[in-house]
Amino acid sequence: MSILTVKNLSHGFGDRAIFNNVSFRLLKGEHIGLIGANGEGKSTFMNIITDSLEPDDGTVIWSKHVRVGYLDQHTTLDASMSIRDVLRTAFKYLFDLEEETQQLYDKMGEATPDELDEMMEEVGTIQDILTNNDFYIIDTKVEEIAKGLGLTDVGLEKSVHDLSGGQRTKVLMAKLLLEKPDILLLDEPTNYLDEVHIIWLKRYLQNYDNAFILISHDIPFLNDVINLVYHMENQELNRYVGNYEDFMSVYEMKKQQLESAYKKQQQEINKLEDFVARNKARVATRNMAMSRQKKLDKMDRIELSKEKPKPEFHFQYGKTPGKLIFEAKDLVIGYTEALSKPLNLIMERGQKVALVGANGVGKTTLLKSLMGELKPISGEVDKGLKLDIGYFEQEIKEANYNTCIEEVWKTFPSYTQFEVRAALAKCGLTTKHIESKVVVLSGGEQAKVRLCKLINQDSNVLVLDEPTNHLDVDAKEELKRALKEYRGSILLISHEPEFYQDIVTDVWNLEEWTTKIF
């Protein structure tokens, strides 16, 4: 049975088309990977099917009584609630049913025999619903999911007001999984998860009985949990059976077949056009030339997809710094309370360090403390001489209404417009993207604009906080290559071992230094 049917969907932003007459069908139990390069419309598609965005044309039809769960990282949480309170709201509909039974019991004392029979039957039905949906073991279920995503380590009584971005996302995901909707819609769920909890989520989704649609650029994760691929490219949406590896083998084969057919057709077109050009003016051969011209006119011409611009990242190395980059002396990091034991750390020129550890242990806090952007609880940081730090923040929360050109020009006012456009194009952005406002770009495209500013300034130390979040496969691979090639020092936060393992010389695990219990 079809849970979701999308027919003849078309949508765009300004003169930039995203979908053209796209159709889609989701059946019960399907585990779908929605894939495609940055800017092809994956998140836009999610926004359309969840009614957050009105399409230009087409219809979206959900079957009746389907419960849809969407991981929306912009959801507002009530600051007065604890993590446990938020997770228990996943069962609100069951608490409402229990209250309904209590009201029925209250009315039974004044009911007629017929009314009493009817009420007893209704209470029985509600009790079955409560039992089948684990109402009487709610706290056990809350603990189970919270533990799997690392929230019991944070403390279920902790106020959601005090959570980091990654912890907040975990709370939203845990609530969503507890709701057990008929269909899960997950947009980049691993972006804010650490390694151990990505493994837990992978196992959970592998055993998930209901349907889900997953957007992810984490290929190993995607490959292990899906059984169908919908590929977005050039305003089309195409279906492939199997996981990501199966899709890639079929996709490459189809691409080669199309290129071969195109080449063969081009040879035939050239022959026919040559014959027409040489013979249309001669009386004796004019009819043959006209016949071949008709054949040309009727030919269904094969068109190859335009190659998407692939990003090229080359970080500019500035002047050589002193031997010391950072030295922390009895450094205790935190905002209002200590997040670490006293740290004594030294980072020297040429070191490339990955900072790892669970959400909330203070990875971003340590970065900011080392750079001098955040005052420590105690201790001090000595920064080396002649440091030119290039900093990539994990998230920019404010909406940016500059165009991409204006955004880069602001940082490099001496550039000509041609140089600004060329710099953005090198990062894999098309003319349409370059002329758009940053706010309407996808997360991956926005990251490419920020990387554009970073690679065009001289640096000798790169401080990168989750730079792969939202980046597509090509951009991620190119970033990895550029960081391996970079001559300077690197301090990197990443939750993807397959990304950072070939780049770094050292791994610092903050779980060994934290004041928290893991």
C-alpha positions as CSV (number, residue, x, y, z in Angstrom):
1,M,0.0,0.0,0.0
2,S,1.3,3.5,-0.9
3,I,1.9,5.7,2.2
4,L,2.9,8.7,0.1
5,T,2.3,9.6,-3.5
6,V,3.9,12.6,-5.2
7,K,2.7,13.4,-8.7
8,N,4.1,15.8,-11.3
9,L,6.0,17.9,-8.8
10,S,7.7,21.1,-10.2
11,H,9.4,23.7,-8.1
12,G,12.1,26.4,-8.3
13,F,13.6,29.4,-6.6
14,G,13.4,32.5,-8.9
15,D,14.7,31.4,-12.3
16,R,16.5,28.3,-10.8
17,A,14.4,25.2,-11.4
18,I,14.8,22.4,-8.8
19,F,12.3,19.8,-9.9
20,N,10.6,19.4,-13.2
21,N,7.5,17.0,-13.3
22,V,8.9,14.7,-10.6
23,S,6.9,11.7,-9.3
24,F,7.5,9.5,-6.3
25,R,5.9,6.7,-4.3
26,L,6.6,5.4,-0.9
27,L,5.4,1.9,0.2
28,K,5.1,0.5,3.7
29,G,8.4,-0.7,5.2
30,E,10.7,0.9,2.5
31,H,14.0,2.2,3.7
32,I,14.8,5.0,1.2
33,G,18.1,6.9,0.7
34,L,17.4,10.3,-0.9
35,I,20.7,11.2,-2.5
36,G,22.2,13.8,-4.9
37,A,24.8,16.6,-5.0
38,N,24.5,19.8,-2.9
39,G,21.7,22.0,-4.3
40,E,19.8,19.3,-6.2
41,G,16.8,19.8,-3.9
42,K,16.8,17.0,-1.2
43,S,15.9,19.2,1.7
44,T,13.4,21.2,-0.5
45,F,11.7,17.9,-1.3
46,M,11.4,17.1,2.4
47,N,10.0,20.6,3.1
48,I,7.4,20.1,0.3
49,I,6.2,16.6,1.5
50,T,5.9,17.9,5.1
51,D,3.8,20.9,4.0
52,S,6.5,23.4,5.1
53,L,6.8,24.6,1.5
54,E,4.1,25.0,-1.2
55,P,5.3,23.5,-4.6
56,D,4.9,25.5,-7.8
57,D,2.9,22.6,-9.3
58,G,2.0,19.0,-8.6
59,T,0.3,17.1,-5.8
60,V,1.4,15.4,-2.5
61,I,-1.0,12.8,-1.2
62,W,-0.5,11.0,2.2
63,S,-2.7,8.0,2.9
64,K,-5.2,8.5,5.8
65,H,-4.2,8.1,9.4
66,V,-0.4,8.0,8.7
67,R,1.8,9.3,11.5
68,V,4.8,11.2,10.1
69,G,7.9,11.9,12.1
70,Y,10.3,14.6,10.8
71,L,13.7,15.4,12.3
72,D,13.5,19.2,12.1
73,Q,16.6,20.6,13.8
74,H,14.9,24.1,14.0
75,T,12.2,22.9,16.4
76,T,11.9,25.1,19.4
77,L,12.1,23.3,22.8
78,D,10.5,24.6,26.0
79,A,13.5,25.9,28.0
80,S,11.7,25.0,31.3
81,M,11.6,21.3,30.5
82,S,14.1,18.6,31.3
83,I,15.3,16.1,28.8
84,R,13.1,13.5,30.4
85,D,10.0,15.8,30.2
86,V,10.6,16.3,26.4
87,L,11.0,12.6,25.7
88,R,7.8,11.8,27.6
89,T,5.9,14.2,25.3
90,A,6.4,11.5,22.6
91,F,3.6,9.6,24.4
92,K,1.2,12.6,24.8
93,Y,-1.5,10.9,22.7
94,L,-1.3,7.9,25.1
95,F,-1.5,10.1,28.2
96,D,-4.6,11.8,26.6
97,L,-6.1,8.3,26.2
98,E,-5.4,7.4,29.8
99,E,-7.1,10.6,30.9
100,E,-10.1,9.7,28.7
101,T,-10.5,6.3,30.5
102,Q,-10.4,8.2,33.9
103,Q,-13.2,10.4,32.7
104,L,-15.2,7.4,31.5
105,Y,-14.7,5.7,35.0
106,D,-16.0,8.9,36.6
107,K,-19.1,8.9,34.5
108,M,-19.9,5.2,35.1
109,G,-21.6,5.8,38.5
110,E,-24.4,7.7,36.8
111,A,-24.7,5.6,33.6
112,T,-27.6,3.5,32.5
113,P,-26.9,-0.3,32.0
114,D,-26.7,0.3,28.2
115,E,-24.4,3.3,28.6
116,L,-22.3,1.3,31.0
117,D,-21.8,-1.5,28.5
118,E,-20.8,1.0,25.9
119,M,-18.4,2.7,28.2
120,M,-16.8,-0.6,29.3
121,E,-16.3,-1.6,25.7
122,E,-14.6,1.8,25.0
123,V,-12.4,1.5,28.1
124,G,-11.4,-2.0,26.9
125,T,-10.5,-0.7,23.4
126,I,-8.4,2.2,25.0
127,Q,-6.6,-0.3,27.3
128,D,-5.6,-2.4,24.3
129,I,-4.2,0.6,22.6
130,L,-2.3,1.6,25.7
131,T,-0.9,-1.9,26.2
132,N,0.1,-2.4,22.5
133,N,1.9,0.9,22.5
134,D,4.0,0.2,25.6
135,F,2.2,2.8,27.8
136,Y,2.9,0.9,31.0
137,I,6.7,0.7,30.3
138,I,7.1,4.3,29.1
139,D,10.0,5.1,31.4
140,T,11.8,1.9,30.4
141,K,11.5,2.9,26.7
142,V,12.6,6.4,27.4
143,E,15.7,5.1,29.2
144,E,16.5,2.6,26.4
145,I,16.4,5.2,23.6
146,A,18.1,7.9,25.7
147,K,20.9,5.5,26.5
148,G,21.4,4.5,22.9
149,L,21.9,8.1,21.9
150,G,24.0,9.0,24.9
151,L,21.5,11.2,26.7
152,T,21.7,9.3,30.0
153,D,25.3,10.4,30.1
154,V,24.2,14.0,29.9
155,G,21.5,13.4,32.6
156,L,17.8,13.1,31.9
157,E,17.0,15.7,34.5
158,K,19.1,18.4,32.8
159,S,17.3,21.4,31.4
160,V,17.1,21.5,27.6
161,H,18.1,25.2,27.9
162,D,21.7,24.1,28.9
163,L,22.3,21.7,25.9
164,S,24.8,22.0,23.2
165,G,23.6,21.9,19.5
166,G,24.5,18.2,19.2
167,Q,22.8,17.3,22.5
168,R,19.7,19.2,21.4
169,T,19.6,17.3,18.1
170,K,19.9,14.0,20.0
171,V,16.9,14.9,22.2
172,L,14.8,15.7,19.1
173,M,15.9,12.4,17.5
174,A,15.2,10.4,20.7
175,K,11.7,11.9,20.9
176,L,11.1,11.1,17.3
177,L,12.2,7.4,17.7
178,L,10.0,7.1,20.8
179,E,7.0,8.2,18.8
180,K,7.4,5.3,16.4
181,P,5.8,7.0,13.5
182,D,4.6,5.1,10.4
183,I,7.3,7.0,8.4
184,L,10.5,8.7,9.6
185,L,11.9,11.6,7.6
186,L,15.6,12.1,8.5
187,D,17.7,15.0,7.0
188,E,21.4,14.5,7.8
189,P,20.8,12.8,11.2
190,T,24.5,11.9,11.7
191,N,25.7,15.5,11.4
192,Y,25.5,16.1,15.1
193,L,26.1,12.5,16.4
194,D,29.4,11.1,17.6
195,E,30.9,7.8,16.4
196,V,29.4,5.5,19.0
197,H,25.9,6.8,18.7
198,I,26.1,6.7,14.8
199,I,26.7,3.0,15.2
200,W,23.7,2.7,17.6
201,L,21.4,4.6,15.1
202,K,22.6,2.4,12.3
203,R,21.6,-0.7,14.1
204,Y,18.2,0.9,15.1
205,L,17.4,1.8,11.5
206,Q,18.5,-1.6,10.2
207,N,15.8,-3.2,12.5
208,Y,13.2,-0.5,11.9
209,D,9.9,-2.1,10.8
210,N,8.3,1.1,9.4
211,A,9.3,3.2,6.4
212,F,11.9,6.0,6.4
213,I,13.4,8.5,4.0
214,L,17.0,9.4,4.8
215,I,19.1,12.2,3.4
216,S,22.8,11.6,4.2
217,H,26.2,12.2,2.7
218,D,27.7,9.7,5.2
219,I,28.0,6.9,2.6
220,P,29.1,4.0,4.9
221,F,26.1,4.8,7.2
222,L,23.7,5.2,4.2
223,N,24.9,2.0,2.6
224,D,24.2,-0.1,5.7
225,V,20.6,1.0,6.3
226,I,18.7,1.5,3.0
227,N,17.2,-0.8,0.5
228,L,16.1,1.7,-2.1
229,V,17.7,4.8,-3.6
230,Y,16.0,7.8,-5.1
231,H,18.6,9.9,-7.0
232,M,18.1,13.6,-7.6
233,E,19.9,15.1,-10.6
234,N,19.2,17.7,-13.2
235,Q,15.6,18.3,-11.9
236,E,14.8,14.5,-12.1
237,L,14.2,11.9,-9.5
238,N,15.1,8.3,-10.4
239,R,14.5,5.1,-8.5
240,Y,17.1,2.3,-7.9
241,V,16.7,-0.9,-6.0
242,G,19.4,-1.8,-3.5
243,N,21.8,0.2,-1.3
244,Y,24.2,2.9,-2.3
245,E,26.9,0.6,-3.8
246,D,24.2,-1.1,-5.9
247,F,23.0,2.3,-7.1
248,M,26.5,3.4,-8.1
249,S,27.2,0.3,-10.2
250,V,23.9,0.7,-12.1
251,Y,24.3,4.5,-12.4
252,E,27.8,4.3,-13.8
253,M,26.7,1.5,-16.3
254,K,23.8,3.6,-17.5
255,K,26.0,6.7,-17.8
256,Q,28.5,4.7,-19.9
257,Q,25.7,3.3,-22.1
258,L,24.2,6.7,-22.7
259,E,27.6,8.2,-23.5
260,S,28.3,5.4,-26.0
261,A,24.8,5.8,-27.6
262,Y,25.4,9.6,-27.8
263,K,28.8,9.2,-29.5
264,K,27.3,6.7,-32.0
265,Q,24.4,9.1,-32.8
266,Q,26.7,12.1,-33.2
267,Q,28.7,10.2,-35.8
268,E,25.5,9.4,-37.7
269,I,24.3,13.1,-37.4
270,N,27.7,14.3,-38.7
271,K,27.5,11.9,-41.7
272,L,23.9,12.9,-42.6
273,E,24.6,16.7,-42.2
274,D,27.7,16.3,-44.4
275,F,25.7,14.5,-47.1
276,V,22.9,17.1,-47.0
277,A,25.5,20.0,-47.2
278,R,27.2,18.4,-50.2
279,N,24.2,17.3,-52.1
280,K,21.2,19.7,-51.5
281,A,22.3,22.1,-54.3
282,R,22.7,19.4,-57.0
283,V,19.6,18.5,-59.0
284,A,20.6,14.8,-59.3
285,T,21.0,14.3,-55.6
286,R,18.6,16.9,-54.1
287,N,15.9,14.3,-53.3
288,M,18.3,12.1,-51.4
289,A,19.6,15.1,-49.5
290,M,16.0,16.1,-48.6
291,S,15.3,12.5,-47.4
292,R,18.3,12.6,-45.1
293,Q,17.3,16.0,-43.9
294,K,13.9,14.6,-42.9
295,K,15.6,11.8,-41.1
296,L,17.6,14.4,-39.2
297,D,14.5,16.4,-38.3
298,K,12.7,13.4,-37.0
299,M,15.7,12.0,-35.0
300,D,15.1,11.8,-31.2
301,R,18.4,13.3,-30.2
302,I,20.3,12.1,-27.1
303,E,21.4,14.7,-24.7
304,L,24.0,14.2,-22.1
305,S,23.6,15.8,-18.7
306,K,25.7,18.8,-18.0
307,E,28.7,17.9,-15.9
308,K,28.3,19.5,-12.4
309,P,31.3,21.7,-11.5
310,K,33.5,19.8,-9.2
311,P,35.0,21.8,-6.3
312,E,38.7,22.5,-6.1
313,F,40.1,23.5,-2.7
314,H,43.6,24.8,-2.3
315,F,44.4,26.4,1.1
316,Q,46.9,29.2,0.8
317,Y,49.8,28.8,3.2
318,G,51.0,32.1,4.6
319,K,54.2,33.0,6.5
320,T,55.8,30.3,8.6
321,P,54.9,30.5,12.3
322,G,57.1,29.9,15.3
323,K,57.5,26.3,16.5
324,L,54.8,26.6,19.2
325,I,51.2,26.9,18.0
326,F,49.2,26.6,21.3
327,E,50.2,25.7,24.8
328,A,47.5,25.1,27.5
329,K,48.7,25.4,31.1
330,D,46.3,23.9,33.7
331,L,43.5,25.0,31.4
332,V,39.9,24.3,32.6
333,I,37.4,25.0,29.9
334,G,33.7,25.8,30.3
335,Y,31.1,28.6,30.4
336,T,29.6,28.7,33.9
337,E,30.8,25.2,35.0
338,A,34.0,23.3,34.3
339,L,33.9,20.9,31.4
340,S,37.4,19.5,31.8
341,K,40.1,18.6,34.3
342,P,43.1,20.9,34.2
343,L,44.7,20.4,30.7
344,N,48.3,20.7,29.8
345,L,48.5,20.5,26.1
346,I,51.1,21.5,23.5
347,M,50.5,21.8,19.7
348,E,53.5,22.4,17.6
349,R,54.1,23.6,14.0
350,G,53.2,20.8,11.5
351,Q,50.9,18.9,13.8
352,K,47.4,18.0,12.5
353,V,45.2,17.1,15.4
354,A,41.6,15.6,15.4
355,L,39.5,16.4,18.5
356,V,37.0,13.6,19.2
357,G,34.6,12.7,21.9
358,A,30.8,12.6,22.6
359,N,28.6,15.6,22.2
360,G,28.8,18.0,25.1
361,V,32.3,17.1,26.3
362,G,33.5,20.5,25.2
363,K,35.2,20.0,21.8
364,T,34.0,23.4,20.4
365,T,34.6,25.0,23.8
366,L,38.3,23.8,23.7
367,L,38.7,25.2,20.2
368,K,37.4,28.6,21.2
369,S,39.5,28.6,24.4
370,L,42.7,27.8,22.5
371,M,42.0,30.6,20.0
372,G,41.3,33.1,22.8
373,E,37.7,33.6,21.8
374,L,36.4,32.2,25.1
375,K,37.7,32.9,28.5
376,P,38.6,29.7,30.4
377,I,37.3,28.9,33.9
378,S,41.0,28.8,35.0
379,G,44.4,28.3,33.6
380,E,45.9,30.0,30.6
381,V,46.7,29.5,26.9
382,D,49.9,30.7,25.2
383,K,49.6,31.3,21.5
384,G,52.7,31.0,19.3
385,L,54.2,33.8,17.2
386,K,53.1,34.8,13.7
387,L,49.9,32.8,13.8
388,D,47.4,33.3,10.9
389,I,44.4,31.3,11.9
390,G,41.7,30.3,9.4
391,Y,38.5,29.3,11.4
392,F,35.6,27.3,10.1
393,E,32.6,27.5,12.5
394,Q,30.3,24.5,12.8
395,E,27.1,26.5,12.3
396,I,26.2,30.1,11.4
397,K,22.8,30.6,13.0
398,E,21.9,34.0,11.6
399,A,20.1,34.1,8.2
400,N,22.4,35.7,5.6
401,Y,20.6,37.8,3.0
402,N,23.8,38.8,1.1
403,T,24.3,37.3,-2.4
404,C,27.2,34.9,-2.6
405,I,29.1,37.6,-4.6
406,E,28.5,40.2,-1.9
407,E,29.5,37.8,0.9
408,V,32.9,37.0,-0.7
409,W,33.4,40.7,-1.8
410,K,32.9,41.8,1.9
411,T,35.9,39.7,2.9
412,F,38.0,40.5,-0.2
413,P,37.1,44.1,-1.3
414,S,40.1,44.4,-3.6
415,Y,38.8,41.5,-5.8
416,T,37.2,42.3,-9.2
417,Q,33.7,40.8,-9.8
418,F,35.4,38.3,-12.2
419,E,37.8,37.2,-9.5
420,V,34.9,36.7,-7.0
421,R,32.9,34.7,-9.5
422,A,36.0,32.6,-10.4
423,A,36.7,31.9,-6.7
424,L,33.1,30.7,-6.0
425,A,33.0,28.6,-9.2
426,K,36.2,26.8,-8.1
427,C,34.3,25.8,-5.0
428,G,31.7,24.0,-7.1
429,L,29.0,26.7,-7.3
430,T,27.2,27.4,-10.6
431,T,26.3,30.8,-11.9
432,K,22.8,30.5,-10.6
433,H,24.1,29.7,-7.1
434,I,26.7,32.5,-7.2
435,E,24.0,35.1,-8.0
436,S,21.5,33.8,-5.3
437,K,21.2,35.0,-1.7
438,V,23.1,32.8,0.7
439,V,19.9,32.2,2.7
440,V,18.2,30.3,-0.1
441,L,21.2,27.9,-0.7
442,S,21.3,24.4,0.7
443,G,23.4,23.7,3.8
444,G,26.2,22.2,1.5
445,E,26.2,25.2,-0.8
446,Q,26.4,27.6,2.2
447,A,29.4,25.6,3.5
448,K,31.1,25.9,0.1
449,V,30.7,29.7,0.3
450,R,32.3,29.7,3.7
451,L,35.1,27.4,2.5
452,C,35.6,29.8,-0.5
453,K,36.4,32.6,2.0
454,L,38.7,30.3,4.0
455,I,40.8,29.0,1.1
456,N,41.4,32.4,-0.4
457,Q,43.1,33.9,2.7
458,D,46.6,33.2,3.9
459,S,46.8,30.9,6.9
460,N,49.3,28.8,8.7
461,V,46.8,27.2,11.2
462,L,43.4,25.8,10.2
463,V,40.8,25.4,13.0
464,L,37.9,23.4,11.6
465,D,34.7,22.6,13.5
466,E,32.8,19.8,11.7
467,P,33.6,21.1,8.2
468,T,32.1,18.0,6.4
469,N,28.5,18.6,7.7
470,H,26.2,19.0,4.7
471,L,29.0,18.5,2.1
472,D,28.3,16.1,-0.7
473,V,30.6,13.2,-1.6
474,D,32.7,15.1,-4.2
475,A,33.2,18.1,-1.9
476,K,34.1,15.9,1.0
477,E,36.7,14.0,-1.0
478,E,38.2,17.2,-2.3
479,L,38.4,18.8,1.1
480,K,40.1,15.7,2.4
481,R,42.7,15.9,-0.4
482,A,43.3,19.6,0.2
483,L,43.8,19.1,4.0
484,K,46.3,16.3,3.4
485,E,48.2,18.6,1.1
486,Y,48.1,21.6,3.4
487,R,51.5,22.6,4.7
488,G,50.2,24.3,7.9
489,S,48.9,23.0,11.2
490,I,45.3,21.7,11.6
491,L,43.0,21.4,14.6
492,L,39.9,19.5,13.4
493,I,36.6,18.4,15.0
494,S,35.0,15.6,13.0
495,H,32.7,12.7,13.8
496,E,33.8,10.8,10.7
497,P,36.9,8.6,11.2
498,E,37.0,7.7,7.5
499,F,37.4,11.5,6.8
500,Y,40.1,12.5,9.4
501,Q,42.2,9.3,9.8
502,D,44.3,9.9,6.7
503,I,44.8,13.6,7.5
504,V,45.8,13.9,11.1
505,T,49.1,13.1,13.0
506,D,47.4,13.0,16.4
507,V,44.0,12.3,17.9
508,W,42.9,14.0,21.2
509,N,40.0,12.3,22.9
510,L,38.2,14.8,25.2
511,E,36.4,11.9,26.9
512,E,39.7,11.2,28.7
513,W,39.9,14.7,30.1
514,T,36.2,15.6,30.7
515,T,34.7,16.1,34.2
516,K,31.6,14.2,32.9
517,I,31.1,10.5,33.4
518,F,30.9,8.3,30.3
